[in-house]
Amino acid sequence: MQLSLSSPFALATLRYSQAAILIILVLVCSFLLLLLFLQWHRPRDKRLPPGSMGWPYVGETLKLYTENPNSFFSIRQKRFGDIFKTHILGCPCVMISSPEAARTVLVTRAHLFKPTYPTSKEKMIGPEALFFHQGSYHSRLKKLVQASLLPSAIRGSVSQIEQIVLELLPTWKSNTINTLQEMKRYAFDVAMISAFGSKQDLEMEGIKHLYRCLEKGYNSMPLDFPGTPFHKAMKARKLLDEKLRKLIQKRRRSGRHEGGLLGILLGAKDHVKLNQLSESQIADNIIGVIFAAQDTTASVLTWILKYLHDNQDLLEAVTVNISHVNYLLTERARRN
């Protein structure tokens, strides 16, 4: 007796076979996921501090995004202590929250540690930025960046920085503002002057726009799929790199470096090999310095404002001192 595929028995057999294969695949996938989860949470080194690594790859990133960051860390501090492990932004971390532990890492045992960033940040800032290097290259770049911040280098930009403040102040009048965000806005504009010099034209507006698109992905998961914040940030990073390279080429051709960190990097040569920095090295370090100048500076400025607000006698003393300096400068200008 022959059975055709059109017979009820053959069709039922085929369906059962497909169902069995599907069940086996589901069981195998479930087993592999369970194995991965157990492997992820199995302590590899008993010297690691307590804590949770969350889900494979994702870690506790989703919890960080859905909770207030302060609550996220304070809850874990209460549960695990001042030193605990976690996994955020695709990177395993050991978090420290006590002054003693911070002193150990930053001062007492600083030689045992080196600064690193998640891979996603390295891709967005650029691998040639000084943050990601040690040794002679790091030392050379550090000296160049410091040179751009010397009083002699920024003296010509003071009036422009003052103008930024004068334009910001009226927007704060009679309004409730987010101090940290306003300080970030101010720090960003000052960082642009420090990076590119006093000449701010339409070309700079395009660079500002692309950088703002890029920074939206700084704290995103490194998932490079269409629609994800990381993917959008990397697209902006590519366009920003192209714009910076064109600006670098333009200034090199003209021979006028026009100040700022960019001018210093364009004029820099290795004293031994007399090699100029490449376009990639310059572009990555420009982006890196703008990145570094924002959050840290804005945070310090925010705390200064709070301290002055909470100590009115100090605020009054600073105000009197500024008025006195203005008077002396006015008198000097009048005599000249």
Number of C-alpha atoms within 10 A of each C-alpha: 2 4 9 9 11 8 10 11 11 13 13 12 12 13 11 12 12 12 12 12 12 12 12 12 12 12 12 12 12 12 12 12 13 12 11 14 14 12 12 16 13 11 11 9 7 8 7 12 16 17 18 15 21 18 15 16 16 17 20 20 21 14 14 16 13 9 11 11 11 9 11 15 18 15 11 19 18 9 12 15 17 18 17 20 17 19 21 22 23 19 17 15 14 13 20 17 14 12 10 11 15 15 12 12 16 13 10 12 11 13 9 9 9 12 9 11 10 17 13 22 19 18 15 22 25 22 18 20 22 20 21 15 16 11 7 9 12 15 12 14 21 13 10 15 21 11 16 21 15 10 10 9 17 19 10 13 18 14 12 14 19 12 11 15 14 11 10 14 9 10 10 13 9 7 8 7 11 10 17 17 14 16 20 20 16 19 23 22 18 23 23 22 23 25 25 20 22 20 12 11 8 8 11 17 11 13 18 16 12 20 19 13 19 24 20 13 21 22 16 20 21 21 14 15 10 10 9 14 22 25 19 17 23 22 17 22 22 13 17 22 19 13 18 22 17 13 18 21 14 13 16 14 10 8 11 12 20 15 23 24 28 26 19 20 26 22 15 16 14 10 8 6 7 9 10 15 16 13 18 17 17 23 25 21 25 24 22 20 20 21 17 13 19 19 18 13 17 21 16 13 19 18 13 12 14 12 13 14 12 11 11 11 11 13 15 12 11 13 12 12 12 12 12 12 12 12 12 12 11 12 11 10 9 8 6 6
